[in-house]
């Protein structure tokens, strides 16, 4: 370990910043994947609703 003041200060702060950046990256990834999953689910749900409406329309017309 370095003995002078500034080196000690840097070695004290760098791990905290590194852990904070890793935490931020993990949380950002989780939020992004959740947003992507919700968009995909909404698209699938819209397609299924359109199919259901089409089925009802063809049943009514028959």
C-alpha positions in Angstrom: 0.0 0.0 0.0 1.3 3.5 -0.9 2.2 5.6 2.1 1.5 9.1 0.8 -1.8 10.9 1.3 -3.1 11.1 -2.2 -2.4 7.5 -3.1 -4.2 6.4 0.0 -7.2 8.6 -0.9 -7.3 7.2 -4.4 -7.1 3.6 -3.2 -9.9 4.3 -0.8 -12.3 5.9 -3.3 -11.6 3.7 -6.4 -13.2 0.5 -5.0 -16.3 2.4 -3.9 -16.7 4.0 -7.3 -16.0 0.6 -9.1 -18.7 -1.2 -7.0 -21.1 1.7 -7.7 -20.5 1.5 -11.4 -21.0 -2.3 -11.4 -24.2 -1.9 -9.4 -25.5 0.8 -11.9 -24.6 -1.5 -14.8 -26.5 -4.4 -13.4 -29.6 -2.3 -12.5 -29.5 -0.7 -16.0 -29.4 -4.1 -17.6 -32.3 -5.4 -15.5 -34.4 -2.3 -16.3 -33.7 -2.5 -20.0 -34.5 -6.2 -20.2 -37.7 -5.7 -18.3 -38.7 -2.9 -20.7 -37.9 -5.1 -23.7 -39.8 -8.0 -22.2 -42.9 -5.8 -21.5 -42.8 -4.5 -25.1 -42.6 -8.0 -26.5 -45.4 -9.2 -24.3 -47.6 -6.3 -25.3 -46.9 -7.1 -29.0 -47.8 -10.7 -28.5 -50.9 -9.8 -26.5 -52.0 -7.4 -29.3 -51.6 -10.1 -31.9 -53.6 -12.6 -29.8 -56.4 -10.0 -29.3 -56.5 -9.4 -33.0 -56.8 -13.2 -33.7 -59.6 -13.4 -31.1 -61.5 -10.6 -32.7 -61.0 -12.1 -36.1 -62.4 -15.5 -34.8 -65.4 -13.7 -33.3 -66.0 -11.8 -36.5 -65.9 -15.0 -38.6 -68.2 -16.8 -36.1 -70.7 -14.0 -36.3 -70.7 -13.9 -40.1 -71.2 -17.7 -40.4 
